[in-house]
Structures are given as structure tokens and as C-alpha cells.
Amino acid sequence: MRDKPNPWLDRVWRGLLLGLMTLFVVNIGLMVAAVATSSFARRWLGTWFPDGWTATWYTAAWREFQLDSILWVTVEVVFALSLLIGVPAAYTLARRNFVGKRALMLLFLLPLMVPPITYGIPLATVLYQVQLAGTIYGVILANLIPAAPFVILVMTPFIEQIDPNLESAARVFGASTGRMFLHVLVPLLAPGILAASLLVLVRTIALFELTFLTAGPDSQTLVVALYYAVFAAGVRAPQSVDAMAMIYMAVTLVWLLIALRFVNPTQLVSRVKEHPQPAT
């Protein structure tokens, strides 16, 4: 005979979970509120509230850290990773069956399961030896290792939802592989490409280790610039650093919300039903 559930234990368990979630949310909210308040504070020294409010720290941080060029470097890295490399690789793995495909998929997924610093230091050593470290090309190559598998995971469900008969029909009418990819697949994959680009943008902005080891003065992404702003030599107003941190958080959050508008998070861990292959 099964034991009846104890209502008192159920209430205690629910209360414990609710308390832990509330504590987590309140802790995160207070940290963000403290940084946001400091970024708008004219002066804040040991009091509950600042002496005054101003938004000049944001314009000062934008000019001091040259955030326009930093964001442009980030966009260049994302464009090369998601559009020029990730999408063709995802299409090949989604449409082609070949010997060693499972091993290749495992090799692609390995960087997502291994901490970046474990392969970041040897990779940075190689890039310095070939004189690519400190350049935009070195940053792209370093971020390619963890970003390409991420693009493949995002793009594969989008590719599998396209009927292969459309590709066969395009080839029947004389379209080459390039024209078929450009005029047939790219318009159909536009939501997936946009979602992959935005998610890779969020990941590239947040990925610190590889970019820090390989970036130079003209090839820093936003998170590396934020690190140097905090730990660089000299005296810097904490409000300016907090303003840069708020810009970093806002950019990441906005791009993430836009990306989630086009991609279902469950697509990252599950595969949709495959369409039947065209008859030969």
C-alpha cells in the first residue's frame, strides 16, 4: 500500500523553493540596481542615495573607451563566424551523410563542453607564432572554435525544416550550387541566419578568455574593453566603469531578446522531424 503524501512536507518544500528563487532574484536585482544607480550618480560616497544624478558618464565612457569601434569589431567577428563559416558548415552536416559524420559532430561539440581556457592558451601561442595574435583575424580564428558549433546547433533545425525537393527543383531548372544557396536557401533560412547571428553576437560579446588572449589594441570586443577599464593603470571614476558595464549589459540583453523572437530555445537541444529525402 502506497504511503499518502504528507501535506506539511509538501508545503515546506514549496516554501523552500520559493524562498531560494526569491533570494536569487532579489540578489541579482540589487546588484544590477547598485550598478545602474552608480552609473547615473553625480557623486556617491557612503550614503544610501547619491548626491545628484547625471547621464554624462555614459557619453564620457563612450568617448573614452571608443565603444563605436569596439562594437564594430564585435560585429565583424560575428559576421565572419555566423554567415561565412557557420551556415555552410551547418548545411553540409544537415544535408550530407558521409563516413565519420558522427565523429565530426563530436569534434564540433567538444569546444562547447570544454572550458575555453584549456585550449585558449595553446591556441593563443600558435597565433602568436604565426603573427596573427593582436589582429582582427586572430580574434576571428580564436572565436571560431566555440562559435561554429553554436551556429551549427542553431541552424540545423532551420535547415531540416526546408523540403529537400525545393533544392532538387532548383537544380532541375539549371541552378548551380551557389545560385541555389543564394536564391533559394538564404531567403528561407533568413530567420535562422538572423537568430544565429544574434545569438553568436551575444556569445561573442560575453566570451572573454579567448578574445583576451588574442586581442590587440584595435581588435578588442566589448567585454575585453570592460576588463581593461576596470584593471588598467591610472585613476578612473567608478561611475564611468559602471556606465560601460550597463552599456555592455543592455547590448547583450537587447540582442538576446531579439534573437529569442526568431528561435525557440528548445531547438538548441532537440531536432525537429526530418523531411523525407527526395526520390532518386
SULVENGI-V239398 format. One line per field, one symbol per residue. ss: DSSP state (~ for helix, > for strand, _ for the rest). burial: + if it has 16 or more other ideal C-beta (glycine too) atoms within 10 Angstrom, else -. A space follows every 10 residues. Layout:
# SULVENGI-V239398
ss=???
burial=???
This chain:
# SULVENGI-V239398
ss=______~~~~ ~~~~~~~~~~ ~~~~~~~~~~ ~~~~~~~~~_ >_________ __>__~~~~~ ~~~~__~~~~ ~~~~~~~~~~ ~~~~~~~~~~ ~~~~~_____ ~~~~~~~~~~ ~~~__~~~~~ ~~~~~~~~~_ _____~~~~~ ~~~~~~~~~~ ~~~~~~~~~~ ___~~~~~~~ ~~____~~~~ ~~~~~~~~_~ ~~~~~~~~~~ ~~~~~~__~~ ~~~~______ _~~~~~~~~~ ~______~~~ ~~~~~~~~~~ ~~~~~~~~~~ ~~__~~~~__ __________
burial=---------- ---------- ---------- ----++-+++ +--+-----+ ------++-+ ++-++-+--+ +-++--++-+ +++-+++-++ +-++------ -------+-- +----+--++ --++--+--- -+++++-+++ ++++++++++ +++++++++- -+----+--+ ----+----+ +--++---+- -+++++++++ +++++-++++ +++++---++ ++++++--+- --------++ ++++++++-- ++--++--+- -++---+--- ----------
